[in-house]
Amino acid sequence: MELSILDAVGRVNETQRRVLGERLAARFGADLSGHWFAIWGLAFKPGTAIRELMRTPVLFDGRNLYEPGEMVNLGFEYFGIGRRVVHPAATAFEESQVPALVA
């Protein structure tokens, strides 16, 4: 039985939600009580100055829209789904030693 395109999109979206939850738990711990998260969709404007409003400037980029190095330069801890973890204080050598997080 063939899957329709909508069925395939639905499966990918479910996987992305699961992976995002796993990445959040890996970064902040299994108990996410007391944490506040903002989830941006297609309506989010990349030029928005949001970093100043964030207590902990961590970005989980589910669609890999942003350049990791640029996000670090802007002061974010960056997690791209399927990309290497980029920490603001890490050197280029340290970053090259971190395996990619692949879903």
Rosetta blueprint (number, residue, H / E / L):
1 M L
2 E L
3 L L
4 S L
5 I H
6 L H
7 D H
8 A H
9 V H
10 G H
11 R H
12 V H
13 N H
14 E H
15 T H
16 Q H
17 R H
18 R H
19 V H
20 L H
21 G H
22 E H
23 R H
24 L H
25 A H
26 A H
27 R H
28 F H
29 G L
30 A L
31 D L
32 L L
33 S L
34 G L
35 H L
36 W L
37 F L
38 A L
39 I L
40 W L
41 G L
42 L L
43 A L
44 F L
45 K L
46 P L
47 G L
48 T L
49 A L
50 I L
51 R H
52 E H
53 L H
54 M L
55 R L
56 T L
57 P L
58 V E
59 L E
60 F E
61 D E
62 G L
63 R L
64 N L
65 L L
66 Y L
67 E L
68 P H
69 G H
70 E H
71 M H
72 V H
73 N H
74 L L
75 G L
76 F L
77 E E
78 Y E
79 F E
80 G E
81 I L
82 G L
83 R L
84 R L
85 V E
86 V E
87 H L
88 P L
89 A L
90 A L
91 T L
92 A H
93 F H
94 E H
95 E H
96 S H
97 Q L
98 V L
99 P L
100 A L
101 L L
102 V L
103 A L
